[in-house]
Amino acid sequence: MIPDSSRPPSIVRAQRPADPHVLVIGAGLGGLCLAQGLRRAGIGVAVYERDASPAVRAQGHRLHINAAGRRALAANLPPDLFALIGSMAGRPPARVSGFDDQLRPTGVFDLDEDLAPDQDLDRIMPAHVVIDRRALHRVLLEGLDGVVEFGRHCVGYEVDRAVVTARFADGRTARGTLLVAADGIGSRIRAQRLPHARVVDSGARLIYGRVPLTPRLRAELPRAMFSVFNSVVGPGQRFLGIAPVEYRERPSAAAARLAPQVDLGSAHDSLAVMFGRRRELLGLGDEELRTAPGERLRDVVRGQIAAWHPLLRRIVAEWDASTLYPVTVRSSVPVPPWASSNVTLLGDAVHAMSPAAGAGANMALRDAAALAASLAQAAPGAPLADVVRDYEKHMLKEGFDAVRRSSANGVRTLGEDPLPT
Ligand SMILES: Cc1cc2nc3c(=O)[nH]c(=O)nc-3n(C[C@H](O)[C@H](O)[C@H](O)COP(=O)(O)OP(=O)(O)OC[C@H]3O[C@@H](n4cnc5c(N)ncnc54)[C@H](O)[C@@H]3O)c2cc1C
């Protein structure tokens, strides 16, 4: 048995050599999806989250889940929770529509047009959906009472052969056989495990928020704008991203029908809208960007698009100031493989990327499913480092391919600096 100084004895599982006890640092999308998959496989898991509660951070506004994210959710979640996501998530046409600043179409990019249908999954959820990020986070937390602990800020770890000990800011520790860094772009675990791995500032800044999708606005938006994503590129590398978040079924109604234990609260259709430009062209220094109230951020963007099409100006004018926040666009720099051990990483903790390809969360979910499957399918007695090596091989290839793809998109649309070589 692995004693754990932080947990009541009833939830510390009996440990056999081939039965890992997994410590996950971070209850973001990747960490929670991993915990769900491990629970389904009967593998002991505990998740430690720095935030005091799930309500502390607005979990962002909206996510596009692609075929890889869908596969991961289907593999790791209990069927009722997967069906709940499939039922409420919006199903816009699977394309990205391009426009110029006068709202003239500049092209349409079909997403995965050659994707082979998967009829079993398609019946529940198509390969591309759009979902409110907070709702997805809430669903991923379901059933993890006693598994996730909030207010636990991990500050480092120690490895003593087969046992890894996580240390927390409150002085407590937790012991397991595998430590997984799912602690996002600023990962403390990565800083210790891979001190040579770098995260760089791409030079681009985003201002991100919601616009209520009122009946009037809905009627005025061109049909083509009800795509997964709309990319408006104006002169001087100004970028406006517009993404409808339309529920297919009211989240509360879908939950009542499919998973009554999940409380999703009220939710309204909206547009997730982000403006992006290079920091030196934004007219706002980093310090002011970080501290400015939403109204000021909105005014800055209104100034930036003063000569754009009236509908685009209206959308920005209707931004709900209380939802606005700035994003510094950063990216990891791909690193070569390392010697695997009982400390591994997933998602943004290892391959954080520019949001320009909308891929980061999908990759975090994909990693979570791959790691859960590797652990669940490992031959009895297989050395943990071998299991982790197999996971890391594919995770690094797919994760850093997505980092490079996202960076190339960001260079084109947001004027990001190219990735350093
Ligand atoms: C504007 C924007 C739009 C995006 N849109 C999309 C999209 O449409 N589709 C997509 O796939 N991706 C998108 N992304 C990317 C996506 O948000 C991230 O890639 C994804 O959230 C990564 O998930 P994660 O679980 O790895 O990390 P995170 O979601 O960052 O979770 C990390 C968790 O770890 C916790 N933590 C951190 N440090 C510690 C510590 N020391 N101890 C304990 N806990 C800790 C944090 O509080 C957090 O809860 C977007 C990103 C941005 C900025």
The ligand as an ORCA input file, in Angstrom:
! r2SCAN-3c Opt
* xyz 0 1
  C      -8.352     31.895    -26.258
  C      -8.159     30.395    -26.295
  C      -9.028     29.607    -27.040
  C      -8.833     28.206    -27.115
  N      -9.688     27.442    -27.866
  C      -9.455     26.110    -28.000
  C     -10.322     25.266    -28.792
  O     -11.313     25.716    -29.388
  N     -10.042     23.946    -28.896
  C      -8.938     23.421    -28.275
  O      -8.690     22.220    -28.425
  N      -8.134     24.169    -27.488
  C      -8.356     25.494    -27.320
  N      -7.533     26.243    -26.519
  C      -6.420     25.584    -25.785
  C      -6.912     24.944    -24.485
  O      -7.520     25.920    -23.682
  C      -5.749     24.318    -23.696
  O      -4.888     23.642    -24.553
  C      -6.289     23.317    -22.643
  O      -7.045     24.001    -21.667
  C      -5.154     22.550    -21.976
  O      -5.704     21.676    -20.999
  P      -4.786     21.132    -19.815
  O      -5.666     20.257    -18.997
  O      -3.517     20.584    -20.351
  O      -4.371     22.442    -18.982
  P      -5.289     23.506    -18.240
  O      -6.658     23.537    -18.788
  O      -4.486     24.781    -18.229
  O      -5.393     22.956    -16.739
  C      -4.298     22.988    -15.849
  C      -4.838     22.912    -14.430
  O      -3.750     22.744    -13.534
  C      -3.917     23.606    -12.418
  N      -2.578     23.861    -11.868
  C      -1.599     24.636    -12.396
  N      -0.513     24.610    -11.627
  C      -0.798     23.802    -10.578
  C      -0.043     23.384     -9.441
  N       1.234     23.775     -9.247
  N      -0.625     22.544     -8.556
  C      -1.929     22.099     -8.748
  N      -2.665     22.477     -9.809
  C      -2.105     23.305    -10.718
  C      -4.591     24.837    -12.998
  O      -5.234     25.619    -11.999
  C      -5.567     24.198    -13.988
  O      -6.789     23.850    -13.381
  C      -7.727     27.622    -26.417
  C      -6.873     28.423    -25.645
  C      -7.083     29.803    -25.578
  C      -6.145     30.651    -24.754
*
